[in-house]
Amino acid sequence: MRINNKRIDVYIEAIYTLLFIGLIFSIVLIFIPIPTVTRFVKPYILVIGFGALIYCFYKYGHQHVEYSSDGEVLNLKTQDSFWIKYFPQTRVMVDFPKNKLLSFNVKNGFLKRKLELYVTSRRSQSGFTKLSFNITYLSKSEVTDLKRSLNKIIKKNKENNIPNLEEVTN
């Protein structure tokens, strides 16, 4: 199964563009004050406001999510649609054999949704590693499809006598 939310890239680009235009015009207002604008709000407050919005939007997490469970390998890739052009190292890509998947958990926060995958690992003392991904920008149907696909993989692993998370931790 493949899940890809590339459709939101256009909206993310537009939001970042508007925020940067607002930041640039706020900086210009510092050097060339327009009385009708500066009478209501100080340019420094606008610069701080737009800068804070850009920072918050960046810290909110990666928007673009690609998931593929075709074949024997599970692939998951997340990236920030806007910043990837300037900082390619911000891309998060993970692929591992399906039989290493122990469990998963989807955590719904106030404004954020995260996918936590528990994967067997020889490098870890506990025997498993937790991988976390931001899936906030996936639609409800895409999250449902993702859960269904991961449950199918875990069910197949149990049929093949591959231990689950509870067996590894005990």
C-alpha positions as CSV (number, residue, x, y, z in Angstrom):
1,M,0.0,0.0,0.0
2,R,1.2,3.5,-0.8
3,I,0.3,6.7,1.0
4,N,1.4,10.1,-0.2
5,N,0.1,13.5,0.8
6,K,1.9,15.5,-1.9
7,R,-1.3,17.5,-2.5
8,I,-0.7,19.8,0.4
9,D,2.8,20.9,-0.8
10,V,1.2,23.8,-2.8
11,Y,-0.6,25.1,0.4
12,I,2.5,24.8,2.5
13,E,4.5,26.7,-0.1
14,A,1.8,29.5,-0.2
15,I,1.8,29.8,3.6
16,Y,5.6,30.1,3.9
17,T,5.6,32.6,1.0
18,L,3.0,34.8,2.6
19,L,4.8,34.6,6.0
20,F,8.2,35.6,4.4
21,I,6.6,38.4,2.4
22,G,5.0,39.7,5.7
23,L,8.5,39.4,7.3
24,I,10.2,41.3,4.5
25,F,7.6,44.1,4.5
26,S,7.8,44.4,8.3
27,I,11.6,44.8,8.0
28,V,11.0,47.5,5.3
29,L,8.6,49.3,7.6
30,I,11.4,49.7,10.1
31,F,13.5,51.6,7.6
32,I,10.7,53.4,5.7
33,P,7.9,53.9,8.2
34,I,4.4,54.4,6.8
35,P,2.4,56.5,9.3
36,T,-0.9,54.8,8.5
37,V,0.5,51.4,9.4
38,T,2.9,52.3,12.2
39,R,0.2,54.2,14.0
40,F,-1.6,50.9,14.7
41,V,1.3,48.6,15.3
42,K,5.0,48.9,15.7
43,P,7.2,47.4,12.9
44,Y,9.3,45.6,15.5
45,I,6.3,43.7,16.8
46,L,5.4,42.7,13.2
47,V,8.9,41.4,12.6
48,I,8.8,39.4,15.8
49,G,5.3,38.2,15.0
50,F,6.1,37.0,11.5
51,G,9.4,35.5,12.7
52,A,7.7,33.6,15.5
53,L,5.0,32.3,13.0
54,I,7.7,31.1,10.6
55,Y,9.6,29.4,13.5
56,C,6.4,27.8,14.9
57,F,5.3,26.5,11.5
58,Y,8.8,25.0,11.0
59,K,8.8,23.4,14.5
60,Y,5.3,22.0,13.9
61,G,6.9,19.3,11.9
62,H,7.3,17.8,8.4
63,Q,4.3,18.1,6.2
64,H,5.0,15.7,3.4
65,V,4.7,12.0,4.3
66,E,5.3,9.0,1.9
67,Y,4.6,5.5,3.1
68,S,5.0,2.3,1.1
69,S,4.6,-1.3,2.2
70,D,5.0,-2.8,-1.2
71,G,7.4,-5.8,-1.3
72,E,9.3,-7.1,1.7
73,V,10.5,-3.6,2.9
74,L,8.5,-0.9,4.8
75,N,9.5,2.6,3.6
76,L,8.6,5.8,5.4
77,K,9.8,9.2,4.3
78,T,8.9,12.6,5.8
79,Q,10.1,16.0,4.8
80,D,9.3,19.7,5.1
81,S,8.0,20.7,1.7
82,F,9.4,24.2,1.8
83,W,12.8,23.8,3.6
84,I,13.9,20.7,1.7
85,K,14.9,22.9,-1.3
86,Y,17.4,24.8,0.9
87,F,18.4,22.1,3.5
88,P,18.2,18.6,1.9
89,Q,19.5,17.0,5.1
90,T,16.2,17.6,6.9
91,R,14.6,14.7,5.1
92,V,13.9,11.7,7.3
93,M,13.9,8.3,5.4
94,V,13.5,4.9,7.1
95,D,13.3,1.5,5.4
96,F,13.4,-1.8,7.2
97,P,12.2,-5.4,6.6
98,K,8.6,-5.9,7.5
99,N,9.4,-8.8,9.8
100,K,11.2,-6.3,12.1
101,L,8.1,-4.4,12.9
102,L,6.9,-5.2,16.4
103,S,4.2,-2.7,17.1
104,F,3.0,0.8,16.3
105,N,1.1,3.5,18.1
106,V,-0.6,6.6,16.7
107,K,-0.6,9.4,19.3
108,N,-3.2,12.2,18.8
109,G,-2.1,15.4,20.6
110,F,-3.8,18.8,20.8
111,L,-2.7,19.9,17.4
112,K,-0.3,17.2,16.4
113,R,-0.5,13.5,15.4
114,K,2.5,11.2,15.6
115,L,3.2,7.7,14.4
116,E,5.5,5.6,16.7
117,L,6.9,2.4,15.2
118,Y,8.6,-0.2,17.4
119,V,11.2,-2.1,15.4
120,T,13.6,-4.9,16.6
121,S,17.2,-3.9,16.9
122,R,20.3,-5.7,17.9
123,R,22.0,-2.4,18.7
124,S,19.6,-1.5,21.5
125,Q,19.9,-3.1,24.9
126,S,16.1,-3.4,25.2
127,G,15.9,-5.3,21.9
128,F,13.8,-2.7,20.0
129,T,14.0,0.9,18.8
130,K,11.2,3.4,18.7
131,L,10.9,5.5,15.5
132,S,8.7,8.6,15.6
133,F,7.1,10.4,12.6
134,N,4.9,13.4,12.3
135,I,1.7,12.5,10.5
136,T,-0.4,15.5,11.4
137,Y,-1.0,16.5,7.7
138,L,-2.4,13.1,6.7
139,S,-6.2,13.0,6.3
140,K,-8.3,10.7,8.5
141,S,-8.8,8.2,5.7
142,E,-5.0,8.1,5.1
143,V,-4.4,7.5,8.8
144,T,-7.0,4.7,8.7
145,D,-5.3,3.2,5.7
146,L,-1.9,3.4,7.4
147,K,-3.2,1.7,10.6
148,R,-4.9,-1.0,8.5
149,S,-1.6,-1.6,6.6
150,L,0.5,-1.7,9.7
151,N,-2.0,-4.0,11.5
152,K,-1.9,-6.4,8.5
153,I,1.9,-6.5,8.7
154,I,1.9,-7.2,12.5
155,K,-0.8,-9.9,12.0
156,K,1.4,-11.6,9.4
157,N,4.4,-11.3,11.7
158,K,2.5,-13.0,14.5
159,E,1.5,-15.8,12.1
160,N,5.2,-16.3,11.3
161,N,6.0,-16.5,15.0
162,I,7.9,-13.2,15.1
163,P,7.7,-11.8,18.6
164,N,5.6,-8.7,19.3
165,L,6.6,-5.7,21.6
166,E,5.2,-7.3,24.8
167,E,7.3,-10.5,24.3
168,V,10.4,-8.5,23.6
169,T,10.1,-6.2,26.7
170,N,9.4,-9.1,29.1
